[in-house]
């Protein structure tokens, strides 16, 4: 290794006389002093001294490496002692005046010494590699401990390389005596820099003085920042804590909470910038934590006292809403990093309370009674959307506030009615809302309906009585599928999949089976039509049959008996024969109260299409050959017992398709009321029937719910003519 002529490196001016492997050393300090003192040294002398170090380390019969190491250590101690006197100067050390020149002298000496020791370490490279490292314990032994590390490097300097030895001597001989003076001046300079930034030269001196406490122990494996923390960081944080506390107290005294939060955040940014400019990079979190403890944590009651007002005004649409949202954002930024328990809790609790109050107010707003389901879902979606956006913008979507919103929405959705003990109507209203969207509608509304159904799932997640919702939804789905009222089968399946994703497979198992039954029924009808063609059979009427599993469908209506006329009986008989041949062992039962049919009138001036229940169709078909008939005979021929007769006859009378005569309308249309004779009037076909619409849809009141369920092995089918 060589250096150019005129370099600050100098030769090693030890005069070594070797005679039978004995040596003498004269003027041992000259060249080492030249290297450490950064004085110019001839290139040839510098190169020669590498060989001298090598010769001393391999001398025979006994290597002289230890002697060389000891002499070098003694010299460095004497040299640093001289630097100590130069740095100390004549000024008193107790005044902590950072402008008295002590920091400047210290940094000048440190620059010279640290660079000189680095050059000396290079000159002693053979000693470091071949002699020191053999004695030096490994990093693993230092970290995990072993018998070899019973003595620390401080206790056995022979384990240190020459460069490391020089740094240890600097710390012990110079820094330790000046520790108090250096600390006081560094803290004083940093405190002044907070309000009056120093000039570039002074800033560089302060920064190097601070980082010298890091560099002097950088070689250590354990606690390399211990000296820096002891001399700089901890004293600085102690002094800064008092300043931050006074600063925050003055802000609260002279301004409101908004003024306080704004300037405290600005102060935090300045403090972090100050630490980043002068302190070690590892100190950022400590600086932040110190500031937050002194300026924020000490004033938590004042912050918590304003949370309700700020949230209330931020949620309103008043002129101060934007300002209050900015205030809440600042409050969250101040409270979030605090480690003390409960710092954010009052803000989270007030956010929950505000969302719950707003939700109850939205539901209590006036609305049309027949649009209660729309009002309910739209109100909940408005509440959820409003506070999701607010909490996302103000609180960065923190999980604590999202949880508070979820809790508030759940309370509002599942709130009890005003009557004591009344159950929440949320499951029923939500099921009605979904039913309205999934029914047939105008063209071009599919995407809008799909978006609204996605919103309904958001509300559904907050419903506690999901089993109740399932009951209402399953009934509505059954009506849509049986009567072919669904706007889109793809949309029906998509909604079931959404419910499955929210609640799991078991929740939607029966819904999937219902949907599957409809799909299978379409294939079954196609096979039945093929069977009729292959066997040259005819039903003389169009029809569609759905075979439904009893265990999956909520078919709770009473199965009233019906004796259908020949026009309806033949298709049913042919299908029963086909089904038994295809699926042996399965039992079929008619659900006439769920069947619908369509008839066309030919006795009127205009042709009308009448949609009615199967009993109503059967009753109208009785008038194909006669214009009038006794009500009792009609009832007996159709076997409509109990209240089934008036429930199916009344819509025909109200629509004007049939006329009641004889004993009056009451006997023909009223229930039996226990009278075995039944109705005594006469029903007549209205040959002068007229209506503005060519399509007439007749309705029928639902039968009372039937207790229990059908056995799972039974199969039902619904016939729609």
Order of alpha helices (4+ residues) and beta strands (2+ residues): beta-beta-alpha-alpha-alpha-alpha-alpha-alpha-alpha-alpha-alpha-alpha-alpha-alpha-alpha-alpha-alpha-alpha-alpha-alpha-alpha-alpha-alpha-alpha-beta-alpha-beta-beta-beta-alpha-beta-alpha-alpha-beta-alpha-beta-beta-beta
